[in-house]
Amino acid sequence: MRKKIVAGNWKMNKSLPEALELVGAIKTLSYSNEVQLIVVPPFLYAKTLVDELSGTQVSVGVQNCAKQEKGAFTGEVSASMIQSVGVDYVIIGHSERRAYFSENNQDLALKVDLALANHLTPIYCCGEIIEERNSGNYFEVVKSQISEGIFHLSATQIQKCIIAYEPVWAIGTGVTATPEQAQEMHQFIRNLLKEKYGEADASSISILYGGSCNPQNAKELFALPDVDGGLIGGASLVAEDFIAIANSF
Ligand code: 13P
């Protein structure tokens, strides 16, 4: 049975008081204990939220990590630092990192290695831009992102990863992938995993959908055979919406 996961990527939103208010509200709401809930705040609040959420089922992730182990890299935060404050997850290769910070699959492969070496679970993101969808080569794009970013991992390592498919044209646009589009790509990704690692490993890896997922459409998306949960942006900033999504399995 694959893990059901709902992760809230807050991106560059919320002050510290607002962050505390949001997790305070999340703590008061109930959801199935079969769902792994993850909040992914900006680095600055990660340790505070780890403390705030200790003793609950909610885990904390961060949105990025350095591709270097340590040293003179001003402004960067290493995987070992992240692990040292009690964070469990790290988003790697979000399309905003790829687009605005020029991160490529080779950089991301290094980050995935450092995350795993430091006992963090990578949430590895992939997804095509609108031009790639319209030109029909979106499978090729996602295949390169997956094979260049994570296919150097051993079977034991890949099982420790989460994959998130986020079509870039669906992020923050209100245009969600249709259930057919989501299932088609998730199945494609699972088949890539099958070809590389075999059926058993492929079927144990959670693949999340992200892109304008909200309490209205989550149920339909989460019911798809290869969709194991969501990576949520905007709707994760409102406690009631985030928990309503977690209750959509
Ligand atoms: P939205 O849910 O705001 O579309 O963002 C999705 C996303 O990028 C999560 O990482």
Residues whose N, C-alpha, C, O or C-beta is under 5 A from the ligand:
A	BS01	13P	N9 A170 I171 G172 T173 G210 G211 S212 C213 L231 I232 G233 G234 A235
